[in-house]
């Protein structure tokens, strides 16, 4: 009887400890997500949710409207560019810098580590304002270009996404530098020393020891990069607000415009957010499949 009573008490204690976190997660994550999907299937126009006729079922009408809007495809293309720069730019660059610093290939490790990570601790609003001023028609970039070529006239209309992608690469690479640096330092240095004694070069050590040991870290970092890229809003909104002429629109700004600018279209905005979540899941699944196919096993 004592054993049964003890197990029952453990179960009660477990639920007492876990239930607040479960309820909190349901309140701030699960319920808003489910309700967002529900709203995307309605004709809700705003106002009280409990007014008779305020919510009527519309099926996939709002999703069809999204896929018929050319601005959606422009926003999706820009988002995918940001994903590519994040996964194929920030991750490799962060890893390369982490490897160089961890192997002591340059002096001043602490200085470079601090300087590379510094943009990550500055407010994205502040960074957006600074870089927007830098790339403006009368900003420092224009002055630099005219110094080398007096006839040059820089305009954001020519390639508006390039400055945005550059700033994102500069700003977030430091995050992956810290992630990779911490995990490289977890690798037993005796294994690397043994490989050098056996005649392995720097490239072979990198390929056969460090890469396989960090395969899981690459996947986790890629998932973080994808989710961060799809929900990016503040930096780009401050720099361009989707302009000029919507050329730098991304899905989050597209959703914001539908929900809060002009005549609000809440169901369509929620349909866009649901599509963003589905795209994120698809990209994450692709990353995981690639890791299973080509990745190594962490020690």
Secondary structure by P-SEA (a helix, b strand, c coil): caaaaaaaaaaaaaaaacaaaaaaaaaccaaaaaaaaaaaaccccccccccccccccccaaaaaaaaacaaaaaaaaaaaaaaaaaaacaaaaaaaaaaaaaaccccaaaaaaaaaaccccccaaaaaaaaaaaaccccaaaaaaaaacccbbbbcccccaaaaaaaaaaccaaaaaaaaaaaaaaccaaaaaaaaaacccaaaaacccccccaaaaaaaaaaaaaaaaaaccaaaaaacccccccccccaaaaaaaacccccccaaaaaaaaaaaaaaaaaaaaaaaaaaaacccccc
